Amino acid sequence: MANLDWSQCPAVESVPDRVSGAWVLKGTRMPVSTIFENLEAGANIDDIMEWYDGLDRELVKAVIEFAARSLDKAPACAS
């Protein structure tokens, strides 16, 4: 998957002193990458919500939807 511009996703933040500046769900220490690693391993949103107490389901869904919408955009052509 191409690198996404997570700065355009309102559900995430990158704070230098939190999780080494990784993109995390807003207000948490949950790295965005962990969500996708779990999905890749076969988990669903319900599993993630059960395994990681205190997450906001809407933030998790927003991250997944942002990634999906980003994949729908036409790639920039190199000249």
N, C-alpha and C positions, 0 to 999 in steps of 0.2 A: 504494500500500500504506500502511495506517495505520502510524503510528509504533509501533514495538515497544518494550517495556520490556526492553532488553538487560541491565539489572541482574539480571534473573531467569534469565539464561543462564549456566551455570557455565563455558562454553567461552570466554567473552570477558572482557575487562577494559578499564577506562578509567583511564589513568594521566595526570594533568595534564601531566607533563613528557615524555610520549611521544606523538608524532603529534598534538600539540595537544589531547590529551584525547579523541581519537576512540575509539570502540569498536573494539578490535583483538582478534585471536585471542590467547588467553592465552599470555604468554611471548614474544610476537612484536611486530613493528611492522606487521603485515598488517591494514589496516582491513577491518572486516566489509563495508563498502560495496564494496570491491574485489571480493570474492567474488561479490556479487550483480551487479555491473556486468559481470563476465566471463560469468556464467551468462546474463544478459540478451543478451549479444552472441553467444551460441550455444556457449560453452565448456561442458565437462562437468568433473566432479571430476578425472578423469585429466589433462585439459589443465591445470587449475589447479595440480595437484601437479607437473607437468613444468615449468611456467613459473615457479613460485615455489618455489625450492629450500628445503628444510628445513621445510616445513609438515607438520603432523601431520594425516593424513587423517581421523582420528577427530574432531579439532576442527572441521575444515571440514564434515564430515557433521553434527556436533552443531549447528552454526550454522544449516545449511539445515533440519534437522529442527525446531529451535526455531521458526524463522520459519513453517514449514508448520503446526506445532501451534498457533501463535498465530493463524493465519488461520482455524483451525477453531473458535475461540471465538466465541460469539455477541457481536455488538457491543452496547455499552451504548446504551440508548435515551435520547435527550434529551427532557426533558419540556417 
